[in-house]
């Protein structure tokens, strides 16, 4: 394995570990990586970053649109998250 591949692999492992340990804002307990909680549905009107997801989720609760929300990052190397809500 040459040096550039080794560095790329180390970077990927580091990024994955960092993403897995980062706090996520959600009103529900996440059952595991890759699975939104049972009873939650995807809110198609939202597409954005973690901060925007938390803001949209809290705003939806304040407006009475849903009772809880969950911000879910489908892909490990993207800043975008999907908003899942419980109505």
Buried (B, 14 or more C-beta within 10 A) or exposed (E): EEEEEEEEEEEEEEEEEEBEEEEBBBBBEBEEEEEBBEEBEEBEEBEBBBEBBBBBBEEBBEEEBBEBBBBBBEEEEEEEBBBBBBE
